[in-house]
Amino acid sequence: MKLLNKVSVFAILLLAIIAMGCTSSAPQENQTTGPVDNQSTPQTPPPQQNQTPPQAQAPMLLVTDSENHRILKVTFDSEKSIEWQYGCATVNNLDRCSTEKLYKPSSATKAGTGVIIADRENNRVIEVSEDKEVLRTITTAGDRGLWYPNYAVKLSNGDILIADGFNNRIVELDDTGEIVWQYGCAKLNSAGKCGYGTGPDELRNPRMVELLSDGNTLITDSENSRIIELDENKSVVWEYKSGLNIPYAAHKLSNGNVLIANTKANSVIEVDTDGNIVWELKKGLSFPTDAIRLATGDTLIADSYNNRIIEVNEAGEITWQYGDGKFGAAEGQLAKPSTALVI
């Protein structure tokens, strides 16, 4: 009996020891049972150090660098780098460009990815592709050759509108070279050349022409020192000439006003439809030949005899400039630029 009691006590002690061991090996209430990192929500990896967001492409200026016999595309930013050039194949030791491709061009306007150039002293208008291939050459319009064409632009329908300077006319040609519309050259002189005047269907060395959104046409009638607007019936519906002195350019603004490069008066003016001057700049300009209003409200001016393109704010302060003022073909130089256009 005593032996049985000892066995029973031993068994109870053994069971107690086993129970204590199992309790100590169990996890504690607040103990972590696995790695913390594996329980967290996955995070988006940070960007690579060498990755940069794509940069917006800088706007470009299409510049007619007339006496360098070339057309330039220049970045309209602080870099002012030349991205494209046509003409000026070589430069001589006097820093003068060759006339192999162009001779004193007077305007360049956008045509798709290429340009339309009024190659004035070669008496022609050419269309040049982005690859510098001449796609089209226009030397005649109707019964006579072009004579010092001052300006040319390709219309949305593919026609070419030309200010044919010494023929004293505006002419629109289709893709076959046929005249679609003409104003000027109403009569011939004794030598068989186009006459000039201020009467109906008469101009004198027009420098620029602009087809307006309403179908009217704005003409810079340069040597008559006036700006006229024609309706689709070729009737003059608006005219401005007060204080003008051989203007080279006029552009209709979105507010209905007209911005004029009053060239020989060395000024740029904005006039309303009643002929009131609402803005003017003349300080520091020398023979400005083109002026356009930018979306910012600033004005871009081809300040020709100062050999530069400038952007000015409403107060007339220069906010951007291309051309160092010296006549030349070196980097950053121009030679009597005649037009400038944002493309």
C-alpha positions as CSV (number, residue, x, y, z in Angstrom):
1,M,0.0,0.0,0.0
2,K,2.8,2.4,0.9
3,L,4.5,1.5,-2.5
4,L,1.3,2.3,-4.3
5,N,1.0,5.6,-2.6
6,K,4.6,6.5,-3.6
7,V,3.9,5.6,-7.2
8,S,0.8,7.8,-7.2
9,V,2.7,10.7,-5.9
10,F,5.4,10.3,-8.4
11,A,2.9,10.1,-11.3
12,I,1.2,13.3,-10.1
13,L,4.6,15.1,-9.9
14,L,5.5,13.9,-13.4
15,L,2.2,15.2,-14.9
16,A,2.7,18.6,-13.2
17,I,6.2,18.9,-14.7
18,I,5.0,18.1,-18.2
19,A,2.1,20.6,-17.9
20,M,4.6,23.4,-16.8
21,G,6.9,22.7,-19.8
22,C,4.0,23.0,-22.3
23,T,2.9,26.3,-20.8
24,S,6.3,27.9,-21.1
25,S,6.7,26.9,-24.8
26,A,3.4,28.5,-25.8
27,P,3.6,32.0,-27.4
28,Q,2.9,35.0,-25.2
29,E,-0.2,37.1,-25.8
30,N,1.6,40.2,-27.3
31,Q,4.6,38.4,-28.8
32,T,5.2,38.8,-32.5
33,T,5.2,35.6,-34.4
34,G,6.7,36.6,-37.7
35,P,8.8,39.3,-39.4
36,V,7.1,42.8,-39.3
37,D,8.2,43.7,-42.9
38,N,6.2,40.8,-44.3
39,Q,3.0,42.1,-42.7
40,S,3.3,45.7,-44.1
41,T,1.5,47.0,-47.3
42,P,3.8,47.1,-50.3
43,Q,5.1,50.7,-51.1
44,T,5.6,52.3,-54.6
45,P,9.4,52.3,-55.3
46,P,11.0,55.7,-55.5
47,P,12.0,57.1,-58.9
48,Q,15.4,56.3,-60.2
49,Q,17.9,59.0,-59.6
50,N,18.7,59.5,-63.3
51,Q,15.1,59.7,-64.4
52,T,13.9,63.2,-65.5
53,P,10.5,64.3,-66.6
54,P,10.1,65.0,-70.3
55,Q,10.7,68.6,-71.2
56,A,8.3,70.7,-73.3
57,Q,9.6,71.6,-76.6
58,A,10.6,75.3,-76.9
59,P,8.6,77.4,-79.4
60,M,10.5,78.4,-82.5
61,L,10.9,81.6,-84.4
62,L,11.0,81.6,-88.2
63,V,13.2,84.6,-89.1
64,T,13.9,86.1,-92.5
65,D,17.5,87.2,-92.2
66,S,17.4,89.2,-95.4
67,E,20.9,90.4,-96.1
68,N,22.4,87.2,-94.9
69,H,20.3,85.6,-97.7
70,R,18.9,82.9,-95.3
71,I,15.9,81.7,-93.3
72,L,16.4,80.6,-89.7
73,K,14.5,78.6,-87.2
74,V,15.6,79.8,-83.8
75,T,14.5,78.5,-80.4
76,F,12.4,81.2,-78.7
77,D,14.0,80.7,-75.3
78,S,17.1,81.6,-73.4
79,E,19.3,79.3,-75.5
80,K,18.5,81.0,-78.8
81,S,19.9,78.1,-80.8
82,I,19.6,77.8,-84.5
83,E,17.7,74.6,-85.2
84,W,17.3,74.9,-89.0
85,Q,18.7,77.1,-91.7
86,Y,18.2,77.5,-95.5
87,G,20.5,79.7,-97.5
88,C,23.9,81.2,-96.6
89,A,25.8,78.2,-97.9
90,T,29.2,79.8,-97.3
91,V,30.5,82.9,-95.5
92,N,33.4,84.9,-97.0
93,N,36.2,86.6,-95.1
94,L,34.1,89.8,-94.8
95,D,31.5,87.8,-92.8
96,R,29.1,88.0,-95.7
97,C,26.8,85.1,-96.8
98,S,26.7,83.6,-100.2
99,T,23.8,84.2,-102.5
100,E,23.8,80.7,-104.0
101,K,20.3,79.7,-102.8
102,L,18.5,83.0,-101.9
103,Y,19.1,86.6,-102.7
104,K,17.7,89.1,-100.2
105,P,14.6,87.1,-99.2
106,S,11.9,89.4,-97.8
107,S,9.6,86.9,-96.0
108,A,9.2,83.3,-94.8
109,T,6.0,81.7,-93.7
110,K,5.1,78.3,-92.4
111,A,3.8,75.6,-94.8
112,G,3.3,72.3,-93.1
113,T,6.8,71.3,-91.9
114,G,8.4,73.4,-94.6
115,V,8.4,77.1,-95.5
116,I,7.2,79.5,-98.2
117,I,9.9,82.0,-99.1
118,A,9.6,85.3,-101.0
119,D,13.0,85.2,-102.6
120,R,12.6,88.9,-103.5
121,E,15.7,89.8,-105.7
122,N,15.5,86.4,-107.5
123,N,12.0,87.4,-108.5
124,R,10.5,84.1,-107.3
125,V,8.6,82.4,-104.5
126,I,9.7,78.9,-103.4
127,E,8.4,76.2,-101.2
128,V,11.2,74.4,-99.3
129,S,10.7,71.2,-97.3
130,E,12.1,70.5,-93.8
131,D,14.8,68.5,-95.6
132,K,15.7,71.6,-97.6
133,E,14.3,70.3,-100.9
134,V,12.7,72.9,-103.2
135,L,9.2,71.5,-103.7
136,R,7.8,74.3,-105.9
137,T,9.1,77.4,-107.7
138,I,6.9,80.2,-108.8
139,T,8.3,82.8,-111.2
140,T,5.3,83.9,-113.2
141,A,1.6,84.8,-112.4
142,G,-0.7,85.3,-115.4
143,D,0.8,87.1,-118.3
144,R,3.9,88.4,-116.4
145,G,6.7,87.3,-114.2
146,L,6.9,88.0,-110.5
147,W,8.8,91.3,-109.9
148,Y,10.3,91.7,-106.5
149,P,7.7,89.7,-104.6
150,N,7.7,91.0,-101.0
151,Y,5.6,88.4,-99.2
152,A,4.1,85.0,-99.8
153,V,1.9,82.7,-97.7
154,K,0.3,79.3,-98.3
155,L,-3.4,79.3,-97.6
156,S,-5.4,76.5,-96.0
157,N,-6.7,75.4,-99.4
158,G,-3.1,75.1,-100.8
159,D,-3.2,78.3,-102.9
160,I,-0.3,80.8,-102.6
161,L,-1.1,84.4,-101.8
162,I,1.7,86.9,-103.0
163,A,2.4,90.6,-102.5
164,D,4.0,91.1,-106.0
165,G,5.8,94.3,-105.2
166,F,6.9,96.0,-108.3
167,N,4.0,94.6,-110.2
168,N,1.9,96.6,-107.8
169,R,-0.6,93.8,-107.2
170,I,-1.8,91.1,-104.8
171,V,-2.2,87.7,-106.6
172,E,-3.5,84.3,-105.5
173,L,-2.4,81.3,-107.4
174,D,-3.7,77.7,-107.3
175,D,-1.5,74.6,-107.4
176,T,-1.4,74.7,-111.2
177,G,-0.2,78.3,-111.3
178,E,-3.4,79.8,-112.5
179,I,-4.6,83.1,-111.0
180,V,-7.6,82.7,-108.7
181,W,-7.8,86.3,-107.5
182,Q,-5.9,89.5,-108.2
183,Y,-6.0,93.1,-106.9
184,G,-3.9,95.8,-108.5
185,C,-2.2,96.2,-111.9
186,A,-5.5,97.6,-113.2
187,K,-3.7,99.4,-116.0
188,L,-0.4,99.2,-117.8
189,N,2.0,102.1,-118.3
190,S,3.7,103.0,-121.6
191,A,6.4,100.4,-121.1
192,G,3.8,97.6,-120.6
193,K,4.5,97.4,-116.8
194,C,1.8,97.4,-114.1
195,G,0.8,100.9,-113.3
196,Y,0.2,102.2,-109.7
197,G,-2.1,104.5,-108.0
198,T,-4.6,105.0,-105.2
199,G,-7.8,104.4,-107.1
200,P,-9.9,101.2,-107.2
201,D,-7.8,98.1,-108.0
202,E,-4.6,100.2,-107.6
203,L,-1.6,99.7,-105.3
204,R,2.0,100.8,-105.1
205,N,4.6,98.3,-104.1
206,P,2.5,96.3,-101.5
207,R,4.7,94.8,-98.9
208,M,2.4,92.4,-97.0
209,V,-1.0,90.7,-97.4
210,E,-3.1,88.8,-94.9
211,L,-6.3,86.8,-95.5
212,L,-8.6,87.3,-92.6
213,S,-10.9,84.8,-91.0
214,D,-14.0,86.5,-92.4
215,G,-12.7,86.3,-96.0
216,N,-11.5,89.9,-96.1
217,T,-8.0,90.8,-97.1
218,L,-5.6,93.2,-95.3
219,I,-3.0,94.8,-97.5
220,T,0.0,96.8,-96.5
221,D,0.1,99.2,-99.5
222,S,3.6,100.4,-98.6
223,E,4.5,103.2,-101.0
224,N,1.0,104.6,-100.9
225,S,1.7,104.8,-97.1
226,R,-1.6,103.2,-96.2
227,I,-3.3,100.0,-94.9
228,I,-6.5,98.9,-96.6
229,E,-8.9,96.1,-95.9
230,L,-10.9,94.6,-98.9
231,D,-14.1,92.6,-98.7
232,E,-14.6,89.6,-101.0
233,N,-15.9,91.9,-103.7
234,K,-12.6,93.8,-103.7
235,S,-14.2,96.9,-102.2
236,V,-12.2,98.9,-99.7
237,V,-14.1,98.6,-96.4
238,W,-11.4,100.1,-94.1
239,E,-8.4,102.3,-94.6
240,Y,-5.7,103.8,-92.4
241,K,-3.0,106.2,-93.5
242,S,-2.7,109.0,-90.8
243,G,1.0,109.4,-89.9
244,L,2.1,106.4,-91.9
245,N,5.5,106.5,-93.7
246,I,6.2,103.5,-95.9
247,P,4.8,100.8,-93.6
248,Y,6.1,97.3,-94.3
249,A,3.7,95.1,-92.3
250,A,0.2,95.1,-90.8
251,H,-1.6,92.3,-88.9
252,K,-5.2,92.2,-87.7
253,L,-5.4,91.3,-84.0
254,S,-8.1,89.2,-82.3
255,N,-9.6,92.4,-80.7
256,G,-10.2,93.9,-84.2
257,N,-7.3,96.4,-84.0
258,V,-4.4,96.4,-86.4
259,L,-0.8,96.3,-85.5
260,I,1.4,98.2,-88.0
261,A,5.2,98.3,-88.6
262,N,5.4,102.0,-89.5
263,T,8.8,101.4,-91.0
264,K,10.2,104.8,-92.2
265,A,8.7,106.5,-89.1
266,N,10.8,104.1,-87.0
267,S,7.7,103.1,-84.9
268,V,5.2,100.3,-84.3
269,I,1.6,101.3,-83.6
270,E,-1.7,99.6,-82.8
271,V,-4.8,101.3,-84.1
272,D,-8.5,100.6,-83.5
273,T,-11.1,100.5,-86.2
274,D,-11.8,104.2,-85.7
275,G,-8.2,105.0,-86.5
276,N,-7.2,105.9,-82.9
277,I,-3.6,104.9,-81.8
278,V,-4.1,102.8,-78.7
279,W,-0.4,101.7,-78.3
280,E,2.8,102.9,-79.8
281,L,6.5,102.2,-79.6
282,K,9.2,104.2,-81.3
283,K,12.0,104.6,-78.8
284,G,15.1,102.7,-79.9
285,L,13.7,101.3,-83.2
286,S,15.4,101.7,-86.5
287,F,13.4,100.7,-89.6
288,P,11.1,98.1,-88.1
289,T,9.8,95.9,-90.8
290,D,7.4,93.5,-89.0
291,A,5.5,93.3,-85.7
292,I,3.3,90.6,-84.3
293,R,1.4,90.4,-81.0
294,L,2.2,87.3,-78.9
295,A,-0.3,85.4,-76.8
296,T,1.3,86.9,-73.7
297,G,0.4,90.4,-74.8
298,D,4.0,91.2,-75.7
299,T,5.0,92.3,-79.1
300,L,7.7,90.7,-81.4
301,I,9.4,93.2,-83.7
302,A,11.8,92.7,-86.6
303,D,14.0,95.8,-85.8
304,S,15.7,95.6,-89.1
305,Y,18.4,98.3,-89.1
306,N,19.3,97.4,-85.5
307,N,20.0,93.9,-86.8
308,R,17.8,92.2,-84.2
309,I,14.5,90.6,-83.3
310,I,13.1,91.9,-80.0
311,E,10.2,91.1,-77.7
312,V,8.8,94.0,-75.8
313,N,6.2,94.3,-73.1
314,E,3.4,96.8,-73.0
315,A,5.7,99.4,-71.4
316,G,8.1,99.0,-74.3
317,E,10.8,97.2,-72.2
318,I,12.8,94.5,-74.0
319,T,12.1,91.1,-72.5
320,W,13.9,89.0,-75.2
321,Q,16.3,89.6,-78.0
322,Y,18.1,87.8,-80.8
323,G,20.9,89.5,-82.6
324,D,23.6,91.5,-81.0
325,G,23.0,94.6,-83.0
326,K,26.0,94.1,-85.3
327,F,25.5,93.4,-89.0
328,G,27.0,90.0,-89.5
329,A,26.6,86.2,-90.0
330,A,28.4,85.0,-87.0
331,E,26.6,83.1,-84.2
332,G,23.9,85.3,-82.6
333,Q,24.1,87.9,-85.4
334,L,21.6,89.0,-88.1
335,A,21.8,91.3,-91.1
336,K,18.6,93.4,-91.6
337,P,16.0,90.8,-90.7
338,S,12.7,91.5,-92.4
339,T,10.1,89.2,-90.8
340,A,9.7,87.0,-87.7
341,L,7.0,84.5,-86.9
342,V,6.3,82.1,-84.0
343,I,5.8,78.6,-85.3
